[in-house]
Amino acid sequence: MSQVSHPPETSTISRRTLLKWFGIGGIAGVTAYSRFSKPKPTVFQKDILNLPRMLNQAKSVVVIGGGLAGLACAYELSQRGFIVTLLEKSPQLGGKIASWQIEAVGETFMMEHGFHGFFPQYYNLNSLVAEIGINDNFQSLKSYAVLYRNAKYQPEVFRPSSSAFPWNIIDLAIASPNRLRWGINLVKLKHLQVFQAITGFQRDKNYQRFDNISVADWVQEEFPHGLYDLYFLPFAKSSLNAPDTMSVGELMQFFHFYFFGNPEGLAFNGTKDDMGTSLVQPIAQVIQERGGQIITGATVSEISTVQGKIDAVRYFVGSHQNPVPFGVKRNSLVSNAEIEYFGTADEVFALPVGSKEAISLTCTHQGCTVQKAADGKFHCPCHGAVFAADGKVLKGPAQRDLSKFKVVQQQPEELQLVAANQETSSPPTITADYYVFATDVPGVKQLFKRMDGNVNQKVRSQVEKLSIADPFAVCRFWFDRDFQWEQSNFTSLSGYQLTDSITLYHRIQTQFIEWAARTGGSVVELHAYCYKEKQFPNQEALLTTFEQELYEIVPELNQAKILHRELVNQDNFSGYPPNSYAERPETISGVANLLFAGDWVKMPFPCGLMERAVSSGLLAANEILYREGLQRRSLFSVNPEGLLQI
């Protein structure tokens, strides 16, 4: 018999189901156990047989992408005797948790993509940290708060817990100053359905029921608005997906992982230094110590396939380019009397009128598209690099000039270009037994564009359909004085037009603590998890709004002097829109020797954010280990199912 799924608005709750939910015997036993005995993580993948752990013959793996997913995969395989080569396009490893040097207030600091919290249920990420022996690089934040604009609600404070559902929620309700404003009335059918959805998580059923509707649409009618304002909205946005573009199925998975299936509580650790120093570099060092090769600044130029398998990867390093000519069509969205623009997305080229040489507008730092400013220079909207009109780098973190290309042929709507700085010899070619694509969504789409041959059309289609979330932005301010702050050093914010969190770096990370101690100043960061580009179309709009909202959040800073501000703006986080789950690629790609890793991969157990990236990398490594007859790494998650199922 086929199972017909219904949207939550039309499903009914039977008397039998209610009795099942609230049956005294079974529920009482489970809840009593969860109150007094701390539940253990669920083992997702554990081999029963005692298989060998190490290879006894030479096998090689190429991992493309040096974010957390690629690093985790390369780490595990390098520990098992594989010959690992890791290719990363950017100068720095880390992807969305990369760090880079900046100059501010006459000193050098490390900048990153915003504050990252390490939750206790990040079992797989935390196991890597423990194995490498870098636990001392992290510190507990003990608690954190959610602050609401205009005092609509009292601040919520989240602390460690050792009780599973439902006691963790009961403890939360007891501690919450807003518990009487949650607005839950289980007599109302819609409220009962919400309660069932968030407490009775089952992965397949969850996505069948809720992947067809956005969070914004779901909460339109008869939804407990206190619950939405207090928890759903701020925590949905912390997934870096906006409610109007996020699947309810994905939100339910997110909430189960962080709230209802999680016995660990919601307090978390932070790094004592920047993410690169505290986490990325130690992982990379272990990979290299075990013989792994890491190549940064490596751009894949061609992926050749033979009989449906990847045969080889060609790449170039630095400013050297592939000498093969290529065509780009006119960009009709950008117009300028002095410059013609060709290409789209992250491959845009600027051709001065009458010139025979085009400049690539791809920033040589992390691949963002630079924009021409009023001063005639090209500015990177992501990390602040500045280039002269002729492409020469003027300000970091970029270290190389923009690439230049000669015009081979020009037609009204298309250019044929070839690299001006060509390789004198063929670009490096690397072959391997296995390949792992562990880039972000724009990166994996570019890799498939560079893949020749008739490779599995289904997987091509799946990759093409992958979505990118709304952009996120971070603005870090250096002030000449400190200020009073009653909330946690990292605090989520709700109700602001742009800002979603505030971090007091001068009370968390060593470099800023030391600077503040010497100067009496402060370093404050605001983070917008997912903003609308139509509302904030340029850097100035972001900076202006961030500054206005900071003075509202911390009025005392109105009397302080801004010494420096640094804006980071990125448009590459994975999107989870309605109706996307079914077509999401899995670890096994459908190409015989190709595996996928990244937070865009369909995961077989609950996870989120950094834990999702790391777990996907370890899943890819496990698949390779399995094919070679080796013991797989045990992977862990929270309880995969909610307690109150129907």
N, C-alpha and C positions, 0 to 999 in steps of 0.2 A: 504494500500500500504506500503510495507516495504521500509525503507530508506537505500540506499546504501551509505556507507561512502567512500570517496576517500582520499588518501594521498595528502598533500598539493602540491606536484609536478604536479599532474594531474588535479587539480580542475581548473575551469575556472571562470572568473569574467565577468558577463554580463553587457551590457550597462544599463539595468534596475537596476541592483544592484548598479552600480556606482552612478546612479541618486538617489537611495535610500540613499546611504551613504552621499552624499553631497547635499541632498535636503535642500534648504535654510530655509523653514518654520519651520519644526519640529526641526532640529538640532540647528538652531539659538536660538529657544526658550529654549531648554534644556541647551545649553552651556551658554547662558546669565544667566540663573538661577544659574547654578553651579559656575559661576564667583562671583556673588554678595551675594548668600545665602548659607551658609555652610551646606552641606548635612548631614543628620543624619545617624547613623548606621541602618542597616537593622535588624529587629527582625526576627530571624529564628523560634523560637518556643515559642509561647505564648498562654496559654489557655484562651479561650473566657469566659468560665464559671468561676464563683467565687467558686473554690473548696477549701476544707480545706487544710491548710498548714502543720498541724502536725498530726502524727499518734495518734490514740486513742486505739491502741492495740500493744502488743510487737511484733516487727519484727527485725530480725537480719541480718547483712550483713558481709561477710568476704571479705576484699579487699586485694589481694595479689600483692604487689608492692608499694613501698613508694616513687616513683618519683612524678612529678607534676600531672600526670594523676590520680594516686591512691590517692594522697593527696586531689586533688580537689573533687573527688568522695566521699571520706570519710568525707570531710568537709561538703559538702552539705547534705549528709544523716544524719550526726550527728546533724545538725541544725534542722532536721525535726523529731527527736524523735526515729530514728533507733538505735539499739544496734550495734555499728560498731567495728570490730576488724581488724586492719591493720597489715599485716605481711610483713616484709622487710628482705631480705636475708643479706644485708650489715649491718655493724655496724652503718652507718649513713643513715638518710633519704635524699631524694632528687634526687636519680638516677643520671642523667647527669648534674644536677645542685648541687650535693652534695658538701660539704666542709669538710675538715679534717685538723688536725694539722700537721705541719712539723716543724723541727728544721733547722734554717738557720742563719748564721752569729751570732751564740750564742744566738739567741732569738727564740721565738715561734711565728709562723704566721699561718694564715689559707690559705690553698691552695684549688683550685677548678679546674673545667674542662675548664677554659678559660673564657674570658669576654662574658657577655650576655647583649644584648640590649633589652629594653622594649619599643616597639613601641606604639604610641598612638592608633593604630587600634587593639591592643591586648585588645579588649573590655571586654572579659570574664575574662581574667587574671587580668586586671586592676580593674574590679568590685570586685574581691576577695580582692585585696589589699585595696580598699576603705572600704569594709565592716569590715575587720579586724582592720582597723585604722592604717595602717603602711605606709601611703603615705610619711611620713617624712624619711623613710628608703631609698628613691630614690631621685636622683638629675638629672636635665637635662644636657645633654652633648651639648645642643644648636645647634651643627652642627657636621657633620663628613665628612671626605674626602676619596676619592679613589685616591691613588697614583700609578702611572704607572712606571715600570722599564725603565731605560735608557731614560727618558723624551720623550717617544714615543708620549704621550699625556700630556697635561697640567692637573694638579690635578683637579678632580671634587669635588665640595663641595655641600652637601645636607643639607637643612635647613627646619625648619617648614613651612608648607603651610596650607592654609584654603580653597583651591579651589579643586573641583573635576575635573575629566577628562572632556575635554582635556586641561583645563587651567593649571592644575598642570604640564603637559608635556610642555606646551608653556612656563610657567615660568622657567622650567628646561632648556629649549633650550635657552631662553634669558640669563640665568645666566651661561650657560655652555661655557667655553672657547674653547671647542672642537665641538661646534654645527655644524660647517662647515665640520667636518670630520665624522659625523655620517654615511654618505654614503647612505642615503635613497633616492631612486629615484622611485617615485610611477608610473612612466611610465613603469618600468620594472615589468613584471608579478610577479616574485618571491618576489620582494620587496613589491608589493601591497598585496600579500598573507600574508607576514609577518605582515604588518600593520593591516590587517583584523584580523589575529589570535590573536594579542596582545591587540586589542582594542574592539573586539567583543566577549568576553569570554561568553560562555554558557557551564556549567559544563558537561552535558552528551555529547553534540556535540563535545566539546573540547577533551574529552577522546576517543571518537569514531574516530576522525580524527588524533589525534596526539600521542596516547599511543603506537603505533606500531613502533616508531622510536626514536633513541637516539638523544640527543642534538648535539653531535659531528657529527653524520651523517647528521642531518638536515641542518647544516650550511655549508656543504661542497661546495655547488654550488650556485653561484649568491646571496649569502647572504650579506647584508650590513655589511662589516667587522668592520667598525668603531663602529657600534651599538653593535656588538658582543664583541669587545675588551673592550669597555667602560662600558657596562652594563650587557650584557648577561653572559659573562664569570665570572666576579667577584661575581655577585649576584647568579648565578647558583651554584657556589662552596660554597657560604655562606649557602646554603641549606644542606651542608655537603654531597652532592652527586656529583660525578665527571661527567663532560659532556658526557663522553663515556659510562656511565652506568645509565644515568638519562633519563627518558621518557620526550619527548617534552610536552606531555599532563600535566605532573606534573610541568614542568617549566612554562607553560602558567598559571596554577593555582597559582603558586608562584608569578609570575609577576603581575597577576591581584590583588592578595591580597596586595602586597607591593607597586605597582605602579598605575595601571590603574583603579582599583576599589576603591582606597584608597584616601579619601579626607583629610587625616591628615598630609601628608608630611612624610619625611623620617628621620627627627631628632628623637632622642629617649632618654630615661632615662637610667641611670645605677644605681647600688646599691652603697650606701655609704660604706657598709662593704661587706664581702663575702656573697654569695648567701644563705648559711645556716643560718647565723645570720639575714640577712635582710628579707628573704622570707620563707624559709623552716621551721625554728623553730617557727615563729609566727603562721603559719597554723597548725602545729602539736599541739601547745599549745591550740588553740581553740578547736581542735578535742577532746583533752583530757579533757578540761574543760566541754565539753558537754557529758562526760561519755564514750568517745571512748577509746579503748585500743590499744596501739601501741606496737608491739613486734619487735625489731630489732634483727639481728643475727639469724633469724628464717628461716630454710631451709625446704621446703615442701618435705616430703618423700613419701607420698602416697595420692592420691585422689580417693576415692571410689565412685562408681556410682551405682544407682539402677534404673532400668527402664528408662534409658536414662537421668537421672538427677543426679547431684552431691549430694551425701548423707553425706559425711564428708571429712575433710582434716586433715591429720596427719603431724606433723612437729617436728623437734628437734631444740634446741637452743644451740648455741655455738659449742663446740667440740664434743658433744654427737652425736652419729650416730645411725642409724637404724640397729638393729642386724640381719636383713635379708640378707643372702648371695646374691651376684650378679656376673654376668659374664662380662668380658671386653676382647675384641679381641686385638691382637698385633697391635701396631702402626708401620707400615712399613715405614713411612716417616721419623722417627727419629731413628738413630742407634748410639750405643755407646758400646765400648768394656767392660765397667764396669757396665753399667746400661741398663736394658731392659725396653722399654716403651710400655704401653698398654692404650687403650682408644683413643678417638679423641675429637676434639673441646675443650669444657671447662671441660671435664672430662678425664684427662690424669693422669696416675699413673706411678711412677718410681720404678722399682724393681731392687735393686743391685744384680748383678749376685751371685747366691748361697744363697741369703737371703730368709727368709720366711715372710718378712714384707715389704709391699709396702707403698710409700708415695704419697698422693694425691698432684698433682701439681696445685690445685685450690687455689689461694691466699685467705686467710681468711679475706681480707679487702673488696674487691668488686667482687671476683669471677674470676679475670683474671687468665690466665695460666702462672705460673712462669717458668723461663728458667734457666738451669744450665749455669753459667758463667765460665770464665777461672780460677777464684779463687776458684772453687769448690762449691761455694754457689749458692743458688737458688735466682734469682732476679725477681721481678715482673716488667714487662715492662710497666705496666699501671701507677702505682702511686709510684714506687720506694721502696716498701718493700723488705727486704732482709731476707732470711732464711738460717740457717746452713745446711750442707749436711744431717743432721739427721732430718731436718724439724723445728728446734727451731727458733722462730722469733728473729732476731737480730736488725732489724730496722723497724720502723713504716712506714706508718700508720696502718699496720696490728697489731692486738693486741693478736692474738692466733697463736699457732704453726700450721704447716700444719698437716692435719689429717693423721692418719696411719691406715693401713688395713692388716689383717692377710691373708696369702695365704691359702685357704681351699683346692684348687686343682689346679695343674698347668699342662697344656698341651702345646705343641709347639707353638700353635697360639692363646691360650686363657687362661686367669686366672679366677678363681673364688675367690672372695674376700669377707671378712666380716670385719666390723668395729672392730678395736682393742679396742677402747674406747666406749664400748656399753652402752646403757641405761640399768640400772638395772630394770627398769619398762617400761611399754609400753610408746611410745612417746605420747605427748599431742594430743588429738583429739578434733577438733572443728566442730560443725555443725551450719548451718545457713539456713535462708530462701532463701537468694540470695548470689551468689559469683561473684566477679568481678576480672578478670585477668587483671592487669594493669602494667605488667612488660615490659621490653624491648623485642626485638625479640628473642634473645637467651633464655631469661627467659620463655617466653610463650611456646617455643618449648619444654623446659625441663618439664614444667608443664604437657603438653600433654603426654609426655613419662611416667609420673608418674600416669597417669589416667587409671584406670582399666575399664573393661566393654566395651560394644558395644555402645560407644557414637558416635553420628552423624559423619559419615565418611566424609561427605562433609567438615565440619569444620576442621576435622583433616587434610585433604588435603590442605585446605586454609592456615592453620597455618604452615604446612610443607613447603609450597611454599614461605613464607615470606622471603625477602632478607635483607641482611645487607650491608650497604654502605662500601666503602673503609674506612680504619681506619683514625682517626684524632689524631693530636698530639699538645701538648702545651709545650713550654719551657719558664720558667720564670727565668730571670737573675737579680742578685743583683750586682750593680756596686758601686765603691767607689766615684763616682762623678756624677753630673748632666750634662745635655747637652742642647743645643738649639734645638728647634723643632717647625717648623712653621705650621705644620699640626695639625689636631685635636688629642685629647688625645687617642681616638680610631680611627685608620685609616685602611681602607681596602687597600690591596696591590694587584697588578696585574702584571703578567709577571715573577714572581720568580719561581724557580724550586720547592720550598717547601712552602715558607711562603705566607700566604694569609691575615694576618692582624698583626698590632702591637698595643699594649696597654701600655700606660704609667701609671702604677698602682700608682706610687708615686705622681700622680696628680689627682687621682680619688678616691681611697679607703683610709679610715681614718687610718688604721694601717700602711700603707705604706707612707702616707703623714707625719705622725708623725715620722716614722723612718728616712725618708729623711731629715726632719727638724733637727733632732738630729745629723745626721752623714754627711749630705751633699751629700749623695749617691742617687742612682736612682734604680727603680725596673721596668724592661721592660719585656713584654711578647710577644712572637711570637706564632701565631696559624696557623697550617696547617689543613685546613678543611677536606681534603680528599686526601691522598697521596697514591702512589702505593708501595706496600710492596716489589715488585721486585727491585725498585729503592732504597729503604731504608729498607733493610732486618733486621737491628738490631738497638739498641739504639745508638750506637756510630755513625752510619751513620746519624741518625736524629740530634744528638747533633752537630756533625761537620758541617752539612749543615746549621742548624739554626744559628750557631755562625758566619759562613762565610757570610750569607746573612744579619745578623744584622749589621755587620761592613760595608756592602755595603749600607744598608738603612740609618744608622746613622754613617757616617765615623768618627765623633768625638769620638766615643766610642773605636776606635782603641787605643787611649791613656789612656783608663781607665783600671782598674783592676777588673776582675771578682771575686767577693767575694763568690758567690754561684750560682748554677743553679739547677733548679728542672724541671724534665721532666715528663709529663703526656701523656700517650699513650693509646687510647681506641679503641676497635673494636666492637662496639655494636649499632651504629646508624642505624636507619631504612633506607633501600634502596627502591628507587622507580624506578626500571628498566623498560624498554619497555615491554609492554604486561603483566603488573602486576596488573593493576587497576581492571580489571573484576573479578579477583579471590581474591581481598583483603577482609579480613573479615570486617564485619560491627559491629556496637554496639551490635545488637541482634545476638547472636552467633549461634543459631540453637539448643543449649542445653537449656532446659526449664528455668532453674534457674541460668544460666551463662551469664554474660555480659562482653564485651571487652572494654578496654580503653587503650590508648597509641597512640603515633604518627604514628603507623603502621596501625591504624584503618581507613577504608574508611570513609571520612567525607562528610556530605551532604551540606556543605557550605565552601567558601574559608577560609583558615587559614594556618598558618605555624609555625614551630618550637615550642617555648614554648606555644604559643596560641593554637596550634594544640593539644598539650598534655593536657592542661587544659580543652579545649572544649570537648575533647573526654571523659574525666572523668566526666564532667557535663552532657554530653549526656547519659552516663551509669546511673548516678544518676537519671536523668529525666525519664528514662525508668522504673526504679524501682518505682519512685513516681507515674508515670502514672498507673502502674499495681495495686498500692494500692489506687487509686482514689484520689490522692493528687495533689495540684497545682504544676505544673512543673516550674522550674526556667526559666525565659526568657533568651534566648541566642542571642547574637548579632554577626554580621559580617559586612564586607563591602558590598556594592551593589553586589548581587550574579551574575549579568550579566553585560557585557560590553555595552557601549553606542552604538557602531557602529556594530550592528549585521547584518548578512545576512540571 
